[in-house]
Amino acid sequence: MNIKIERTLTPKPKPPSDKLGFGQHFTDHMFVMDYTTGRGWHDPVIIPYSPLVIDPASLVFHYGQAVFEGLKAYRADDGRVLMFRPEKNFERLNASDERLCIPHIDVEQAIGALIELVKLDADWIPSAPGTSLYIRPFVIATEAVLGVRPSGSYKFIIILSPVGSYYPEGINPIKIFIEDKYVRAVRGGIGETKGSANYVSGMKGQAKAQAMGYSQVLWLDAIDRKYIEEVGAMNVFFKIDGELITPELSGSILPGITRDSVIKLASSWGVHVVERKISVFELFEAHEKGILEEAFGSGTAAVISPIGKFNWQDFKITVGDGDIGAFSRHVYDELTGIQYGKRPDKFGWVRVIE
Ligand SMILES: *Cc1c(COP(=O)(O)O)cnc(C)c1O
């Protein structure tokens, strides 16, 4: 792929590394490539970060034909720039594309474009502990037509955002509200994709939980309303009686790359990992019996997010002593150690960019 590069003439000042937050600052450049039926993907460019001019009739605004991804570039202590399993993100982007009738993108070409962009904006990658460069690739439908059908044109865009440490004050377990009115996704729908429309369906439940003092929602399945699916926009794990249990990929659960990495890591340590249905009843029963040892969410942003408390209807439980468990801590340390190039990369997950 021959990418035309137009450098900015007005580089922006970089925010201090203790004031980054999440997704609030964007680097100097972005990658853009267009798709038109008949021509395929064409005109890949890296240009100064700037607003887009898009027809108000574009399909994306009306029917939500859009998908996204989320991954990170990390600055190692020795100055190298690393990425974690980026091919998995672009393979998943194509799986999302497939479900939303969006044309596929060549995985290696997309990674090549991403690497060029990250290299160009490499001085935006923060190096303070726990900070990273969040990468947001996305595709939007740009054909200006109000008929409900797949668009004939798209834009594939990658933007970059330096992000702060998720845990500036150390890892504090979160309080979770188990939602039994609203659902996030249903089997056969788009819950197993990173289709943008998934995230608006979760907002009402999330706002309700936050108003009650909880930080995230635990979503139950849409049919039986009892099987555990995900926690916020993270996959969920439970350590029960020595076993690591995570809901099986049922069709309405997002196949997280962190989830897959946790499964592979834990298995390599000899932990028995089980992917199966787990109901909210079983969770509360395990707590009753004293065998619910740990619970945590997994995702790119937080890596591991330990869960300290659950509320379901009138029942409230505390997991363990409410603090981060030893296993959760071990997984967090090992995964972040691999991502930042501090621990041996036994699985070949890390790509060195420069
Ligand atoms: C992105 C996402 C995850 C986590 O996926 P990772 O690849 O681990 O970042 C989990 N659940 C939902 C709904 C998501 O959107």
The ligand as a MOL file (V3000), in Angstrom:
LIG
                    3D

  0  0  0     0  0            999 V3000
M  V30 BEGIN CTAB
M  V30 COUNTS 15 15 0 0 0
M  V30 BEGIN ATOM
M  V30 1 C -13.8830 -4.2150 23.3120 0
M  V30 2 C -14.7980 -4.9580 24.2130 0
M  V30 3 C -14.3540 -5.9480 25.1200 0
M  V30 4 C -12.8980 -6.2030 25.3830 0
M  V30 5 O -12.2080 -6.6030 24.2580 0
M  V30 6 P -10.6110 -6.5150 24.2460 0
M  V30 7 O -10.2450 -7.0300 22.9080 0
M  V30 8 O -10.1360 -7.3580 25.3600 0
M  V30 9 O -10.2780 -5.0750 24.4550 0
M  V30 10 C -15.2920 -6.6500 25.8310 0
M  V30 11 N -16.6080 -6.4110 25.7100 0
M  V30 12 C -17.0750 -5.4580 24.8770 0
M  V30 13 C -18.5370 -5.2520 24.7670 0
M  V30 14 C -16.1890 -4.7010 24.1130 0
M  V30 15 O -16.6460 -3.7520 23.3090 0
M  V30 END ATOM
M  V30 BEGIN BOND
M  V30 1 1 1 2
M  V30 2 1 2 3
M  V30 3 2 2 14
M  V30 4 1 3 4
M  V30 5 2 3 10
M  V30 6 1 4 5
M  V30 7 1 5 6
M  V30 8 2 6 7
M  V30 9 1 6 8
M  V30 10 1 6 9
M  V30 11 1 10 11
M  V30 12 2 11 12
M  V30 13 1 12 13
M  V30 14 1 12 14
M  V30 15 1 14 15
M  V30 END BOND
M  V30 END CTAB
M  END
